Amino acid sequence: MRLEIRLAGFGGQGIILAGLLLARAAIYDGKRAVQSQSYGAEARGGACKSEVVISDERIDYPLVITPDALLAMSQQAFDKYARDLRPNGILLADSDLVREGRLESGIRFLKIPATKIAEGLGNRIVATMVALGALVELTGAVSREAMEASVRDGVPKGAEGINLAALREGFEFSKNIRGA
Protein backbone atom coordinates (compact mmCIF):
# COMPACT_ATOMS: atom_id res chain seq x y z
CA MET A 1 0.00 0.00 0.00
CA ARG A 2 1.31 3.42 -1.02
CA LEU A 3 -0.81 6.43 -0.10
CA GLU A 4 0.11 9.88 -1.43
CA ILE A 5 -1.36 12.94 0.29
CA ARG A 6 -0.90 16.59 -0.61
CA LEU A 7 -1.85 19.39 1.78
CA ALA A 8 -1.86 22.87 0.28
CA GLY A 9 -2.79 26.40 1.20
CA PHE A 10 -0.95 29.54 2.13
CA GLY A 11 1.79 30.32 4.62
CA GLY A 12 0.64 30.78 8.19
CA GLN A 13 -2.11 28.15 8.04
CA GLY A 14 -0.01 25.35 9.52
CA ILE A 15 0.15 23.32 6.30
CA ILE A 16 3.79 22.29 6.83
CA LEU A 17 3.16 21.37 10.46
CA ALA A 18 0.12 19.32 9.44
CA GLY A 19 2.23 17.32 6.97
CA LEU A 20 4.92 16.70 9.56
CA LEU A 21 2.31 15.56 12.09
CA LEU A 22 0.68 13.23 9.57
CA ALA A 23 4.03 11.63 8.68
CA ARG A 24 4.88 11.22 12.37
CA ALA A 25 1.51 9.58 13.00
CA ALA A 26 2.19 7.09 10.20
CA ILE A 27 5.48 6.16 11.87
CA TYR A 28 3.67 5.79 15.20
CA ASP A 29 1.35 3.34 13.42
CA GLY A 30 4.35 1.28 12.31
CA LYS A 31 4.24 2.44 8.70
CA ARG A 32 6.90 4.14 6.64
CA ALA A 33 6.51 7.79 5.76
CA VAL A 34 8.26 10.58 3.91
CA GLN A 35 7.29 14.24 4.11
CA SER A 36 8.38 17.02 1.77
CA GLN A 37 7.45 20.67 1.59
CA SER A 38 7.66 23.78 -0.52
CA TYR A 39 6.59 27.34 -0.01
CA GLY A 40 6.96 30.75 -1.57
CA ALA A 41 9.44 33.37 -0.52
CA GLU A 42 6.82 35.17 1.59
CA ALA A 43 6.84 34.34 5.30
CA ARG A 44 3.04 34.45 5.48
CA GLY A 45 0.39 34.48 2.81
CA GLY A 46 2.38 32.86 0.02
CA ALA A 47 1.52 29.49 -1.45
CA CYS A 48 2.79 26.42 0.36
CA LYS A 49 2.34 22.68 0.22
CA SER A 50 3.31 19.67 2.25
CA GLU A 51 3.34 16.20 0.75
CA VAL A 52 3.30 12.92 2.60
CA VAL A 53 3.89 9.43 1.23
CA ILE A 54 2.78 6.62 3.54
CA SER A 55 3.53 2.98 2.84
CA ASP A 56 3.65 -0.44 4.44
CA GLU A 57 6.75 -1.18 2.37
CA ARG A 58 10.00 0.57 1.57
CA ILE A 59 9.44 3.92 -0.16
CA ASP A 60 11.59 3.90 -3.28
CA TYR A 61 10.49 7.31 -4.56
CA PRO A 62 9.88 9.87 -1.82
CA LEU A 63 7.79 12.44 -3.72
CA VAL A 64 4.09 12.56 -4.45
CA ILE A 65 3.42 11.67 -8.07
CA THR A 66 -0.36 11.41 -8.28
CA PRO A 67 -2.03 12.19 -4.95
CA ASP A 68 -4.72 9.92 -3.59
CA ALA A 69 -5.95 12.82 -1.46
CA LEU A 70 -5.67 16.59 -1.50
CA LEU A 71 -6.46 18.96 1.34
CA ALA A 72 -7.06 22.41 -0.21
CA MET A 73 -7.02 25.23 2.32
CA SER A 74 -7.10 28.02 -0.28
CA GLN A 75 -8.65 28.66 -3.68
CA GLN A 76 -5.17 28.86 -5.19
CA ALA A 77 -4.37 25.37 -3.84
CA PHE A 78 -7.58 23.99 -5.31
CA ASP A 79 -6.98 25.62 -8.69
CA LYS A 80 -3.36 24.47 -8.88
CA TYR A 81 -3.53 20.90 -7.53
CA ALA A 82 -7.04 19.47 -8.00
CA ARG A 83 -6.23 18.33 -11.53
CA ASP A 84 -3.34 16.19 -10.25
CA LEU A 85 -5.53 13.87 -8.18
CA ARG A 86 -5.69 10.17 -8.95
CA PRO A 87 -9.02 8.99 -10.41
CA ASN A 88 -11.36 8.28 -7.48
CA GLY A 89 -9.18 10.48 -5.30
CA ILE A 90 -10.47 12.56 -2.40
CA LEU A 91 -10.39 16.34 -2.46
CA LEU A 92 -11.24 17.90 0.90
CA ALA A 93 -11.56 21.69 0.87
CA ASP A 94 -12.27 24.34 3.48
CA SER A 95 -15.71 25.56 2.40
CA ASP A 96 -14.97 28.95 3.92
CA LEU A 97 -11.98 29.47 1.60
CA VAL A 98 -12.64 27.41 -1.56
CA ARG A 99 -15.51 27.79 -3.98
CA GLU A 100 -16.38 24.94 -6.28
CA GLY A 101 -14.13 24.66 -9.24
CA ARG A 102 -13.56 22.42 -12.20
CA LEU A 103 -12.78 18.79 -11.41
CA GLU A 104 -12.14 15.66 -13.39
CA SER A 105 -14.93 13.12 -13.16
CA GLY A 106 -14.56 10.49 -10.47
CA ILE A 107 -12.97 12.82 -7.92
CA ARG A 108 -14.72 12.77 -4.57
CA PHE A 109 -15.07 16.47 -3.67
CA LEU A 110 -15.93 17.08 -0.03
CA LYS A 111 -16.13 20.31 1.92
CA ILE A 112 -15.65 21.10 5.58
CA PRO A 113 -16.22 24.50 7.21
CA ALA A 114 -12.84 24.19 8.91
CA THR A 115 -12.35 27.90 9.51
CA LYS A 116 -15.84 28.28 10.97
CA ILE A 117 -15.33 25.25 13.24
CA ALA A 118 -11.95 26.62 14.37
CA GLU A 119 -13.53 30.00 15.14
CA GLY A 120 -16.09 28.16 17.26
CA LEU A 121 -13.18 26.72 19.23
CA GLY A 122 -11.90 30.24 19.77
CA ASN A 123 -8.95 30.31 17.37
CA ARG A 124 -9.18 30.23 13.59
CA ILE A 125 -5.49 29.31 13.37
CA VAL A 126 -6.40 25.66 14.06
CA ALA A 127 -8.56 25.40 10.91
CA THR A 128 -5.97 23.20 9.20
CA MET A 129 -5.98 20.88 12.22
CA VAL A 130 -9.77 20.54 11.91
CA ALA A 131 -9.39 19.67 8.23
CA LEU A 132 -6.53 17.28 8.96
CA GLY A 133 -8.71 15.37 11.43
CA ALA A 134 -11.40 14.99 8.77
CA LEU A 135 -8.87 13.94 6.14
CA VAL A 136 -7.37 11.29 8.43
CA GLU A 137 -10.82 9.90 9.15
CA LEU A 138 -11.85 9.90 5.48
CA THR A 139 -8.67 8.28 4.15
CA GLY A 140 -7.82 5.94 7.01
CA ALA A 141 -4.19 6.96 6.39
CA VAL A 142 -3.36 6.65 10.08
CA SER A 143 -5.21 5.75 13.24
CA ARG A 144 -6.89 8.36 15.41
CA GLU A 145 -4.69 7.31 18.30
CA ALA A 146 -1.47 7.81 16.34
CA MET A 147 -2.68 11.17 15.01
CA GLU A 148 -3.55 12.38 18.51
CA ALA A 149 -0.18 11.22 19.85
CA SER A 150 1.58 13.02 17.01
CA VAL A 151 -0.27 16.23 17.82
CA ARG A 152 0.54 15.94 21.52
CA ASP A 153 4.23 15.42 20.69
CA GLY A 154 4.54 17.79 17.74
CA VAL A 155 2.75 21.05 18.43
CA PRO A 156 4.26 23.82 20.54
CA LYS A 157 3.95 23.26 24.29
CA GLY A 158 0.80 24.83 25.65
CA ALA A 159 -1.03 24.48 22.31
CA GLU A 160 -1.80 20.76 22.64
CA GLY A 161 -5.32 21.26 24.02
CA ILE A 162 -6.70 23.51 21.29
CA ASN A 163 -5.03 21.45 18.55
CA LEU A 164 -6.39 18.16 19.90
CA ALA A 165 -9.86 19.70 20.21
CA ALA A 166 -9.63 20.89 16.59
CA LEU A 167 -8.41 17.50 15.38
CA ARG A 168 -11.29 15.76 17.17
CA GLU A 169 -13.81 18.19 15.67
CA GLY A 170 -12.50 17.14 12.26
CA PHE A 171 -12.81 13.45 13.12
CA GLU A 172 -16.42 14.00 14.15
CA PHE A 173 -17.36 16.22 11.22
CA SER A 174 -16.07 13.64 8.75
CA LYS A 175 -18.81 11.26 9.89
CA ASN A 176 -21.30 13.68 8.31
CA ILE A 177 -19.49 13.92 4.98
CA ARG A 178 -18.19 10.36 4.62
CA GLY A 179 -21.12 9.26 2.48
CA ALA A 180 -21.10 12.35 0.26
PyMOL commands that set and color helices and strands:
alter all, ss='L'
color gray80, all
select helices_A, chain A and resi 15-28+75-84+114-120+124-139+144-154+160-177
alter helices_A, ss='H'
color red, helices_A
select strands_A, chain A and resi 2-10+32-39+47-55+69-72+90-94+108-112
alter strands_A, ss='S'
color yellow, strands_A
deselect
rebuild
show_as cartoon
